[in-house]
Amino acid sequence: MHQRFRYNLALLTGLLLASTSLSAAVTGTVTHKSGPLQGCGVLAGQSAAVSGADGGFLLPAGEGLAAGTLRIDCKGFAPKFIDIQSADTALGNIELKRPNFILIVSDDQGWVQTSTQMDPADPETKSDYFRTPNIDSFFASGIKFTRGYSPGTYCMPTRRSIQVSHSPLRHAFNGASVEQWTSAYKELATIPKVLKDADPDYMTAHLGKWDLRYDDPDPAELGYDVSDGATGNGEGNVDAKKDERGRMDKSALNPSADPKVIFDLTRRTSEFMRQQVEADKPFFVQLSHYALHLAVYFKPETYEQVLGWEKVDKHFIPSVAAMLKDLDDGIGLLMKNIDELGIGDHTYIIFMADNGGRPTQNLEDGRVRERVNHPLSVGKHSIYEGGIRVPFAIIGPGLEAGSVITTAVSGVDILPTIADIVGSKLELGDIDGGSIKDLVYRDSDVVERPRPFLVFHDKSATVKATGAKGDSESALMQGDFK
C-alpha cells in the first residue's frame, strides 16, 4: 500500500518516507507518449526536484535522499509511485499516463445498506442482514466518506447535478426561474467537455440509467461518445438492444436471467474499458445501475441463498437482500476486470448512490418494514439525512487504502474534481461543487466551493412530520451544521 502523499511540493519536502539514505543520485526522465514532460514535481524522502524541458530530473545524493517510495506529480496526469533502493537509482524513462475515471452509481441504496460500518464509531451504521463483500472490499481499498451526499433526494435531480455540478435548487423542475433553461443546460460545462478540453483523446461513456427526464437530453448532447441513450427511469430489465427510436428495448430480456441488467451493464462497461486500453486512450465511464430501484428482481439462486441467512430485526428483507447481492456480485466482477486490465495505477474509481434508501420496504408477505435507514431519519424524497446521505468512496493512485474522511462531500463535487485532476482550462461557470483532490490527498480538511455551504432542495419532497407531500424542503449544510 502506498504511503500518504501531498500534492503541495513544499509540504512534500518535509515528509520523510524512509530512514535509509541513498549514496547515489536518483535520475530519470518524465515522459508521456506525446513527449517529455516539464515541470513535474519529484520527491524521494526529503529530496525534491522539478523535471526540466527535456523531462529530466536529478535528486542529489545526500542525507535528504532516502530509499523508499519516489513520487512524481505532473498536472493533468496520474501521479506515479516507484520503489527505489540503492541499486536502482538510474530510473531511465518514466512514462506518466492520463488518468482514467470510473463512476459507479447505484440506485436507491441507503447509507446503511451495506455490510460495511459507515461510521467507525457507530455499529448501527451497517446492515444487520445485507451482505456486500465486494462493496466492503471497495471501501477497504480506498477512502470511505462518512458524510457522502447525493445532490438530490431522488434519481433525476442527482443525475442532472452530477453532470454539471449544479444543485437541484437551480433546476427548472424545482421552480427555479431560469430563462430558456432547457437549452442553457446543454451549454453548461459537463464531464465529457471538461475531459476533452484537457485532452481530445479522452473517450467518454454513460451506460445504464440516464434519467434526466424533464426535457430529456440525450447523453450525446452533453458530449458522451458512447451511451445507451436517454434510458429514462425504468427498471433496467432490458438487454443492450435498441428500438427504432434508438432507446433501449425494454422487452428483450428475462429479468430473472440478469436482474436489473447488472451483468450486461458490467460486461459492456468492461468491454468499453478494454477497447480504450487497447487503443491507448484515456477514458471516463459512468456505470449507472438500475438496482436497487423500486421493483425487486433477483436471480432465483441468489434468493435461495439469502433465505439461509440469520433472521434479524432491521433489514430482514430477503428479496432486497438478493437484489443487493446480485449488484454486489456485479461490482466485484467489474473490479476484477479493472485489475486484469492493469490500469489501477492511473485510474480513479468513485462509488456512490443517487439518493438515500426508500423509507419503507415491502416484505414478501405484504407487510411493510419501516425505519430501514436507521439511525438516519426518513429516506428517499426527503432532505433529512436518510434521503441524501449515501454510501460514497473513492479509490485512486496514492490514496490511502482503508482510510476514512469525515468532511462532507457531494455528487456536485465530481465535475470540478475531474477538471482539477486533468488540468482542464474549460470555464466551469457558476457551479456549486468544489474539487476534493486536496481533501483526498490530505492537503486540506475542507472542500473549497464557490459558496461555503451545500444546498439541498426538493419541491416534491416528503414532509417528515406528516408523511404528506409538501411544496418543498430545503437545507443548507456548512461544516458540521445543517
Salt bridges, closest charged atoms under 4 A:
ASP73 OD2 - ARG71 NE 2.61
ASP107 OD2 - ARG159 NH2 3.01
ASP107 OD2 - LYS209 NZ 2.64
ASP108 OD2 - LYS380 NZ 3.01
GLU124 OE1 - HIS374 NE2 2.88
ASP128 OD1 - HIS315 ND1 3.94
ASP199 OD2 - ARG98 NE 3.21
ASP201 OD2 - LYS33 NZ 3.73
ASP201 OD1 - LYS281 NZ 3.70
ASP211 OD1 - ARG213 NE 2.68
ASP215 OD1 - ARG160 NH1 2.89
ASP216 OD2 - ARG247 NH2 2.99
GLU221 OE2 - LYS186 NZ 3.00
ASP225 OD2 - LYS196 NZ 2.82
ASP228 OD1 - ARG268 NH1 2.73
GLU235 OE1 - LYS260 NZ 2.55
GLU235 OE2 - HIS293 ND1 2.98
ASP264 OD1 - ARG267 NH2 2.73
ASP264 OD2 - ARG268 NE 2.97
GLU271 OE2 - ARG274 NH2 2.32
GLU278 OE2 - ARG274 NH1 2.52
ASP280 OD2 - LYS33 NZ 3.75
ASP329 OD2 - LYS325 NZ 3.00
GLU340 OE2 - LYS336 NZ 2.61
ASP345 OD2 - LYS80 NZ 3.93
ASP345 OD1 - HIS346 ND1 2.69
ASP354 OD2 - ARG159 NH2 2.82
ASP365 OD2 - ARG367 NE 2.58
GLU385 OE1 - ARG389 NH2 2.82
GLU385 OE2 - LYS482 NZ 2.68
GLU400 OE1 - ARG4 NH2 2.16
ASP413 OD2 - ARG449 NH2 2.81
ASP420 OD1 - LYS75 NZ 2.80
ASP420 OD1 - LYS437 NZ 3.57
ASP430 OD2 - ARG170 NH2 3.27
ASP430 OD1 - ARG451 NH2 3.11
ASP432 OD2 - ARG170 NE 2.72
ASP432 OD1 - ARG451 NH2 2.85
ASP480 OD1 - ARG147 NH1 3.46
